[in-house]
Amino acid sequence: MKDSKNPINISTSSIITKDSYINGGSFAIFKGINDIIYLIYKSKYDSIICYDIKNKKEFSKIKDEIFEDGIEIKHILDIKNKKDLIMVISNWMPEYIKVYNLYNLERIINIKYQRHNYTFSVCSINDIKDNNTIKIITCNDYDISSCNKIKSFKIYDLKGEQLNEIDQELYNRTNFIDSFNDYKSKKNFIISGEDNCMNSYECENNELQLYHRYYDISNVERNYHRDIKINKEKDEIIELWNTEIRIWDFHNAKLIKKISVNDFDLYSVCIWDNNYLYVGSDDKSIKLIEINGESVVKCLTGHDKTIIFLEKIFIPEYGECLISLGNKDDQIRMWIDERYKL
């Protein structure tokens, strides 16, 4: 087993697959409950591929349906039932949420949206106060052709049944939502990235209560939030805002630090540890950021398009690895310690 934790040594890359085609979407990479490391992505042939990283081979695919461009793919760890689930979200026509059991590819949920009901994003929680029961939460904009803008959160169970709907006046467009299962405080939170701020909500008893608003007075223009990550060890939000990285105290909504990264817009972020971040930008490079020094200490190149997705994963043969995706460049890459061979 290799032990590589220093991101300075990460430099060697190889293309895991050349047949991915993800236009503005994402893939999922995770260690399954059976200890196999899985990569789930959409191929250019409109199917969902399930790939075994260690053995470097495709082990199954969801091919009974056609999946459009622009889909998101997310992993759901069903702690209660000891299962790995795959959630596929489409924001293009037709609009839907589908959830599959990874091990038999059985479709568990197929939620279709109503006309004029655009879903901005979807996330899931393991409801801590309900025996880690999975809940799926969507954020919708009702009737986008109407002047009466209403933002709606909907909560579903794993049977696809709607448990609640919470309407709010839509002041800003919501770009995405994500979840934070805080086992230290035994609370579930939802984070929404909006045009000029972020909001967090406490989720309890199928209700959402505004927890904090994260707003910087310098936000004088609208912005499309592209990515955030939660540092669970430090209870911090890592936010990308145009060319800046912003670090917030999650529980106090206090802006701790801003790091400017040249003149390039940032699209994806990966927390390596408490000292380093990787960010993907529109200059086709991946930049290693030293948080305390507030500086770029290394650049990785190899993609042909904007880097829209980054994730860290531990693989016994290589140690800590970085997985990256370029928008529409058909490449998912794995970056490892330069001392090892792929």
ZATORGU-971364 format. One record per residue (C-alpha): residue in one letter; chain; z, x, y. Coordinates in pm, whole numbers, plus 32768, in hexadecimal, padded with zeros to 4 digits. Layout:
  code  unit    zz    xx    yy
     a     A     Z     X     Y
...
This chain:
  code  unit    zz    xx    yy
     m     A  8000  8000  8000
     k     A  7F98  808E  8151
     d     A  8082  8083  827D
     s     A  7FBF  8085  83C2
     k     A  806C  7FEA  84EE
     n     A  8000  80C3  8614
     p     A  7EE0  8012  86C4
     i     A  7E70  815A  8762
     n     A  7DEB  81BD  8609
     i     A  7D18  8082  85E0
     s     A  7BAB  80E3  860F
     t     A  7AE1  80BE  84CC
     s     A  7A30  7F73  8497
     s     A  7950  7EC9  839E
     i     A  789C  7D7E  839F
     i     A  7947  7C8C  82B2
     t     A  782C  7B92  82C8
     k     A  76DC  7B78  8377
     d     A  76A0  7A08  8333
     s     A  77AA  7971  8417
     y     A  772B  78A3  8539
     i     A  783D  781F  8616
     n     A  77D0  779E  8768
     g     A  7912  7783  882F
     g     A  79E5  7738  86FC
     s     A  7ACF  7805  8627
     f     A  7B22  7878  84C8
     a     A  7C6B  788A  840A
     i     A  7CFD  79BC  835D
     f     A  7E4E  79AF  82AF
     k     A  7F1A  7A14  8181
     g     A  7F29  78EF  8092
     i     A  8059  787A  7FD2
     n     A  7FC0  792D  7EA3
     d     A  7FBB  7A79  7F6A
     i     A  7E3F  7A7E  7F7F
     i     A  7DB4  7AC9  80DB
     y     A  7CB4  79C1  813A
     l     A  7BA6  79B8  8243
     i     A  7B1A  785C  828A
     y     A  79E6  7844  8365
     k     A  78AC  777A  83A9
     s     A  776A  7815  832B
     k     A  761A  77F9  83D8
     y     A  75B6  7714  82B8
     d     A  76A8  7603  832F
     s     A  77AB  7629  821B
     i     A  7915  76A0  8228
     i     A  7944  77E7  8168
     c     A  7A8E  7849  80C4
     y     A  7A93  79C4  80A1
     d     A  7B84  7AA7  7FE5
     i     A  7BC0  7BD8  80C7
     k     A  7C59  7CBA  7FBD
     n     A  7B48  7C88  7EBA
     k     A  7A39  7C6F  7FC5
     k     A  7996  7B3B  7F37
     e     A  795F  79CB  7F79
     f     A  7A2E  78FA  7E8B
     s     A  79CD  779C  7EF8
     k     A  7925  76D0  8006
     i     A  792F  7572  8095
     k     A  77C4  7512  8079
     d     A  77C2  739B  803F
     e     A  77B2  7362  81B6
     i     A  76F6  73F1  82E0
     f     A  77D3  7498  83E4
     e     A  774B  74AC  8544
     d     A  7764  75CA  863C
     g     A  789A  75DF  8715
     i     A  7997  7589  8608
     e     A  7AF6  7616  85FD
     i     A  7B95  7680  84B6
     k     A  7D10  7694  8499
     h     A  7E02  76E4  8382
     i     A  7F25  75F8  833B
     l     A  8042  767C  8268
     d     A  80DC  754F  81BE
     i     A  8238  75DD  817F
     k     A  82C0  749B  80F1
     n     A  81B7  7479  7FE1
     k     A  8168  75EE  7FBC
     k     A  7FF6  75CC  800D
     d     A  7EF7  7676  80EC
     l     A  7E23  757D  81AA
     i     A  7CE9  75AE  827A
     m     A  7CAF  74DA  83B2
     v     A  7B4D  74B9  843B
     i     A  7B25  7429  8599
     s     A  79DE  73C0  863B
     n     A  79C8  7377  87AF
     w     A  7852  7333  879D
     m     A  77A9  71FC  871A
     p     A  781A  7186  8626
     e     A  7983  71CC  8688
     y     A  7A84  71E7  8573
     i     A  7BB1  7296  84DB
     k     A  7BA0  72EA  8369
     v     A  7CB2  738B  8299
     y     A  7C76  7426  8142
     n     A  7D53  74B1  802F
     l     A  7CE5  761D  8018
     y     A  7D12  7635  7EA0
     n     A  7C47  750A  7E29
     l     A  7B87  74C3  7F70
     e     A  7BF4  7359  7F5E
     r     A  7BCE  72AF  80AF
     i     A  7D20  7222  8114
     i     A  7CD1  7196  826E
     n     A  7B9A  7123  8325
     i     A  7BF0  70A8  8483
     k     A  7ACD  7032  8556
     y     A  7AE7  7005  86CD
     q     A  7A85  6ED4  8792
     r     A  795B  6EDB  887B
     h     A  79A3  6F77  89D1
     n     A  7AE4  700C  8947
     y     A  7AB6  7184  8964
     t     A  7BB0  7259  88A4
     f     A  7BFF  7399  895E
     s     A  7CC8  743F  884D
     v     A  7D99  740B  8716
     c     A  7ECB  74B9  8689
     s     A  7FCE  747F  857B
     i     A  8146  74A5  855E
     n     A  823C  74C6  8441
     d     A  8334  73C4  84C0
     i     A  8479  7486  84A5
     k     A  8558  7353  84C3
     d     A  848A  7290  83C5
     n     A  849E  737F  829D
     n     A  8371  744C  8318
     t     A  8287  7322  82F5
     i     A  812B  7371  837D
     k     A  80C6  72B6  84B9
     i     A  7F6C  72D4  8559
     i     A  7F5B  72B3  86D3
     t     A  7E20  7279  879F
     c     A  7DE5  727A  8915
     n     A  7CDD  7185  898F
     d     A  7C3E  711F  8AD7
     y     A  7C04  6FA7  8AD1
     d     A  7AB7  6F1F  8B46
     i     A  7A21  7051  8BEC
     s     A  7927  6F71  8CA1
     s     A  7A3F  6EB4  8D52
     c     A  7AE7  6F08  8E9D
     n     A  7C37  6EB2  8E02
     k     A  7C8A  6FF8  8D52
     i     A  7D96  6FE2  8C48
     k     A  7E02  7101  8B68
     s     A  7E7F  7090  8A16
     f     A  7F3E  714B  890B
     k     A  7F25  70B6  87AF
     i     A  8003  710F  8689
     y     A  7F8D  70E0  8520
     d     A  8027  7119  83CB
     l     A  7F77  71BC  82A4
     k     A  7EF6  706B  8232
     g     A  7E30  7051  8375
     e     A  7F0A  6F35  83F4
     q     A  7F54  6F35  8569
     l     A  80CB  6F4C  85A7
     n     A  80CB  6F3A  8721
     e     A  7FF6  6F4F  8859
     i     A  807D  6FDA  89A1
     d     A  7FAF  6F9B  8ADC
     q     A  7FC8  706C  8C17
     e     A  7F09  7070  8D5E
     l     A  7E01  717F  8D4D
     y     A  7E2E  7266  8E78
     n     A  7D7D  7390  8DDD
     r     A  7C8E  73BC  8CBD
     t     A  7D3F  7434  8B83
     n     A  7C85  7556  8AE3
     f     A  7D52  7576  89A3
     i     A  7EA3  7534  8903
     d     A  7F6B  7608  8813
     s     A  80BB  75F0  8765
     f     A  81F9  76BD  8758
     n     A  82E8  7678  8638
     d     A  8428  7711  86C5
     y     A  850E  7738  859B
     k     A  8616  77E9  8670
     s     A  8652  76B3  8743
     k     A  85DE  75CA  862B
     k     A  84E3  7526  8713
     n     A  836B  74E9  8711
     f     A  829E  7523  884A
     i     A  8139  74DE  88B6
     i     A  8090  75B9  89BD
     s     A  7F63  7539  8A80
     g     A  7E7E  761B  8B4C
     e     A  7DF8  7560  8C79
     d     A  7D14  75B6  8D9C
     n     A  7E1D  7654  8E79
     c     A  7F5E  765D  8DAD
     m     A  7FFA  7644  8C55
     n     A  80EA  7537  8BDE
     s     A  81DC  753A  8ABC
     y     A  8261  7402  8A12
     e     A  8381  73D5  8922
     c     A  8316  7309  87F5
     e     A  8424  7239  874E
     n     A  841F  70EC  8695
     n     A  82A7  70D5  86CE
     e     A  82DA  70E0  8848
     l     A  8278  71EA  8946
     q     A  835B  7242  8A6A
     l     A  82E7  7332  8B7C
     y     A  83AF  7475  8B53
     h     A  8320  7562  8C5A
     r     A  81F5  7597  8D3C
     y     A  8177  76FC  8D5E
     y     A  80C8  771D  8EAD
     d     A  8077  784D  8F80
     i     A  8049  7807  90F4
     s     A  7F1B  78F0  90F7
     n     A  7E58  77F7  9021
     v     A  7D79  7789  9140
     e     A  7C4F  773C  9065
     r     A  7C0D  767D  8F27
     n     A  7C05  774A  8DED
     y     A  7BA2  770F  8C86
     h     A  7CC7  7783  8BB3
     r     A  7C33  7845  8A92
     d     A  7D5C  78B9  89C3
     i     A  7ED5  78D3  89B4
     k     A  7FC0  7963  88B1
     i     A  8136  793B  887D
     n     A  820A  7A73  8847
     k     A  8311  79D1  876A
     e     A  83F4  7B02  8768
     k     A  8418  7AFE  88E4
     d     A  83D5  798C  8928
     e     A  82B6  79E4  8A10
     i     A  8161  794A  8A55
     i     A  803B  7A39  8A75
     e     A  7F3B  7989  8B53
     l     A  7DD8  79F1  8BAD
     w     A  7D6F  7992  8D0D
     n     A  7C12  7A0E  8D6D
     t     A  7C3F  7B8B  8D79
     e     A  7DBD  7B81  8D63
     i     A  7EBD  7B83  8C4E
     r     A  7FF3  7ABC  8CAE
     i     A  813B  7ACD  8BF2
     w     A  822E  79A9  8C1B
     d     A  8392  7967  8BAA
     f     A  835C  7836  8AD0
     h     A  84AE  778F  8B02
     n     A  84D3  77D4  8C7A
     a     A  8366  77BB  8CE9
     k     A  8392  7903  8DA4
     l     A  8264  79E6  8DD6
     i     A  82D5  7B38  8D51
     k     A  819E  7C0C  8D80
     k     A  802F  7C0B  8DE3
     i     A  7F3D  7D11  8D61
     s     A  7DE2  7D2C  8DF7
     v     A  7CCB  7DA0  8D0E
     n     A  7BAF  7E23  8DE8
     d     A  7AA4  7D25  8E49
     f     A  7A5F  7C8C  8CF6
     d     A  7AC0  7B2B  8C90
     l     A  7BA9  7B1B  8B65
     y     A  7B68  7A28  8A48
     s     A  7C58  7A7E  892A
     v     A  7DA7  7B27  88F5
     c     A  7E67  7BB1  87CC
     i     A  7FD6  7C1A  87D9
     w     A  7FEC  7D60  8717
     d     A  8160  7D98  8757
     n     A  8252  7D89  887C
     n     A  81A8  7EB3  8922
     y     A  8034  7E77  88F0
     l     A  7F30  7D63  890D
     y     A  7DC1  7D56  88B0
     v     A  7CDC  7C89  8990
     g     A  7B6D  7C2E  8961
     s     A  7A90  7C1E  8A94
     d     A  7934  7BBD  8B04
     d     A  78C3  7D2A  8B11
     k     A  78B5  7D19  8991
     s     A  79DF  7E03  8964
     i     A  7B41  7DE3  88DC
     k     A  7C45  7E84  89BD
     l     A  7D9A  7F05  8952
     i     A  7E9C  7EBC  8A61
     e     A  7FE7  7F72  8A84
     i     A  80CF  7E67  8B10
     n     A  81D3  7F47  8BB6
     g     A  80CD  802D  8C4B
     e     A  7FF2  7F03  8CAC
     s     A  7EBC  7FC9  8C4F
     v     A  7D92  7FD5  8B65
     v     A  7DCE  80F3  8A72
     k     A  7CA6  80C3  8986
     c     A  7B60  8000  8961
     l     A  7AB9  7F99  881D
     t     A  7944  7F4E  8819
     g     A  785A  7EC7  8710
     h     A  781D  7D57  875F
     d     A  76E2  7CDD  880E
     k     A  7780  7BB4  88BF
     t     A  78C0  7B46  896E
     i     A  79F6  7B6F  8893
     i     A  7A80  7A0F  8869
     f     A  7B7C  7A35  874F
     l     A  7C76  7B44  86E8
     e     A  7D7D  7B41  85D7
     k     A  7E64  7C3E  8532
     i     A  7E92  7C3D  83BB
     f     A  7F44  7D22  82C4
     i     A  7E6D  7D94  819F
     p     A  7F21  7E76  80A2
     e     A  7DF4  7F5E  807A
     y     A  7DD9  7FA4  81F0
     g     A  7F21  7F41  8296
     e     A  7F13  7E79  83D9
     c     A  7DAB  7E13  842A
     l     A  7CFC  7D67  854B
     i     A  7BFA  7C57  8508
     s     A  7B00  7C01  861A
     l     A  79EB  7B05  865A
     g     A  78CF  7B19  8754
     n     A  7841  79D3  87DC
     k     A  76F6  798F  872C
     d     A  76C1  7AFA  86C2
     d     A  76E5  7A98  8550
     q     A  77EE  7BA3  8516
     i     A  7957  7B96  84A8
     r     A  79E1  7CF9  84B0
     m     A  7B16  7D9E  841D
     w     A  7BAE  7EC9  84D5
     i     A  7C97  7FBA  841E
     d     A  7D4F  8104  844D
     e     A  7C54  8220  8476
     r     A  7D02  82E6  8361
     y     A  7C97  81EC  8258
     k     A  7B44  818E  81CA
     l     A  7AB9  802F  81AC
